Amino acid sequence: MILGLLLKPFSIAADIILAFIPKKLLVLAIIVLIAAIYYGYTYEF
């Protein structure tokens, strides 16, 4: 119940984002973000 109330604004925001951004583009953005973090930690100078 409390968790549902806490996550409600995030689900509304996610619905708005998904309405404007196609899912394929969102998945690609997540993959790029994960790759950037991974390579950033792997090849630190």
MARSE-306851 format. One record per atom (N, C-alpha, C): residue in one letter; x, y, z; atom name. Coordinates in Angstrom, 1 decimal, always signed. Example, Ala and Ser with C-alpha at 12.3 -4.5 7.8 and 13.67 -1.06 7.14 Angstrom:
2
a +13.2 -5.7 +7.8 N
a +12.3 -4.5 +7.8 CA
a +13.2 -3.3 +7.8 C
s +12.8 -2.2 +7.1 N
s +13.7 -1.1 +7.1 CA
s +12.9 +0.0 +7.9 C
***
This chain:
45
m +0.8 -1.2 +0.0 N
m +0.0 +0.0 +0.0 CA
m +0.9 +1.2 +0.0 C
i +1.8 +1.4 +1.0 N
i +2.6 +2.5 +1.1 CA
i +3.6 +2.6 -0.1 C
l +4.1 +1.4 -0.4 N
l +5.0 +1.3 -1.6 CA
l +4.4 +1.7 -2.8 C
g +3.1 +1.3 -3.0 N
g +2.3 +1.8 -4.2 CA
g +2.1 +3.3 -4.2 C
l +1.9 +3.9 -3.1 N
l +1.8 +5.4 -3.0 CA
l +3.1 +6.0 -3.3 C
l +4.2 +5.5 -2.9 N
l +5.5 +6.0 -3.2 CA
l +5.9 +5.9 -4.7 C
l +5.5 +4.8 -5.3 N
l +5.8 +4.6 -6.7 CA
l +4.9 +5.2 -7.7 C
k +3.7 +5.7 -7.2 N
k +2.7 +6.3 -8.1 CA
k +3.3 +7.5 -8.9 C
p +4.0 +8.4 -8.3 N
p +4.5 +9.5 -9.2 CA
p +5.5 +9.0 -10.2 C
f +6.3 +8.0 -9.9 N
f +7.2 +7.4 -10.8 CA
f +6.5 +6.7 -12.0 C
s +5.4 +6.0 -11.7 N
s +4.6 +5.3 -12.7 CA
s +4.0 +6.4 -13.6 C
i +3.5 +7.5 -13.1 N
i +2.9 +8.5 -13.9 CA
i +3.9 +9.2 -14.8 C
a +5.1 +9.4 -14.2 N
a +6.2 +10.0 -15.0 CA
a +6.6 +9.0 -16.1 C
a +6.7 +7.7 -15.8 N
a +7.1 +6.7 -16.8 CA
a +6.0 +6.6 -17.9 C
d +4.7 +6.7 -17.6 N
d +3.7 +6.7 -18.6 CA
d +3.8 +7.9 -19.5 C
i +4.1 +9.1 -19.0 N
i +4.3 +10.3 -19.8 CA
i +5.5 +10.2 -20.7 C
i +6.6 +9.7 -20.1 N
i +7.8 +9.5 -20.9 CA
i +7.6 +8.5 -22.1 C
l +6.9 +7.3 -21.7 N
l +6.6 +6.3 -22.7 CA
l +5.7 +6.8 -23.8 C
a +4.8 +7.8 -23.5 N
a +3.9 +8.3 -24.4 CA
a +4.6 +9.1 -25.5 C
f +5.8 +9.8 -25.1 N
f +6.5 +10.6 -26.0 CA
f +7.7 +9.9 -26.7 C
i +8.3 +8.9 -26.0 N
i +9.4 +8.2 -26.5 CA
i +9.0 +6.8 -26.9 C
p +9.3 +6.4 -28.1 N
p +9.1 +5.0 -28.5 CA
p +9.9 +4.0 -27.6 C
k +9.3 +2.8 -27.4 N
k +9.9 +1.8 -26.5 CA
k +11.3 +1.4 -27.0 C
k +11.4 +1.2 -28.3 N
k +12.7 +0.8 -28.9 CA
k +13.8 +1.8 -28.6 C
l +13.5 +3.1 -28.7 N
l +14.4 +4.1 -28.4 CA
l +14.8 +4.1 -26.9 C
l +13.8 +3.9 -26.1 N
l +14.1 +3.8 -24.6 CA
l +15.0 +2.6 -24.3 C
v +14.7 +1.5 -24.9 N
v +15.6 +0.3 -24.6 CA
v +17.0 +0.6 -25.1 C
l +17.1 +1.2 -26.3 N
l +18.5 +1.5 -26.8 CA
l +19.2 +2.5 -25.9 C
a +18.5 +3.5 -25.4 N
a +19.0 +4.5 -24.4 CA
a +19.5 +3.8 -23.2 C
i +18.8 +2.8 -22.7 N
i +19.2 +2.1 -21.4 CA
i +20.4 +1.3 -21.7 C
i +20.5 +0.6 -22.9 N
i +21.6 -0.2 -23.2 CA
i +22.9 +0.7 -23.4 C
v +22.7 +1.8 -24.0 N
v +23.8 +2.8 -24.2 CA
v +24.3 +3.3 -22.8 C
l +23.4 +3.6 -21.9 N
l +23.7 +4.1 -20.6 CA
l +24.5 +3.0 -19.8 C
i +24.0 +1.8 -19.8 N
i +24.7 +0.6 -19.2 CA
i +26.1 +0.4 -19.7 C
a +26.2 +0.5 -21.1 N
a +27.5 +0.3 -21.7 CA
a +28.4 +1.5 -21.3 C
a +27.9 +2.7 -21.3 N
a +28.8 +3.8 -20.9 CA
a +29.3 +3.7 -19.5 C
i +28.4 +3.3 -18.6 N
i +28.8 +3.1 -17.2 CA
i +29.8 +1.9 -17.1 C
y +29.6 +0.8 -17.8 N
y +30.5 -0.3 -17.8 CA
y +31.9 +0.1 -18.3 C
y +31.9 +0.7 -19.5 N
y +33.2 +1.1 -20.0 CA
y +33.9 +2.2 -19.2 C
g +33.1 +3.1 -18.6 N
g +33.6 +4.1 -17.7 CA
g +34.3 +3.5 -16.5 C
y +33.8 +2.4 -15.9 N
y +34.4 +1.8 -14.8 CA
y +35.6 +0.9 -15.2 C
t +35.4 +0.3 -16.4 N
t +36.5 -0.7 -16.9 CA
t +37.7 +0.1 -17.3 C
y +37.6 +1.2 -18.0 N
y +38.7 +1.9 -18.6 CA
y +38.9 +3.2 -17.9 C
e +39.0 +3.2 -16.6 N
e +39.3 +4.4 -15.8 CA
e +40.8 +4.8 -16.0 C
f +41.0 +6.1 -16.1 N
f +42.3 +6.6 -16.3 CA
f +42.8 +7.4 -15.1 C
***
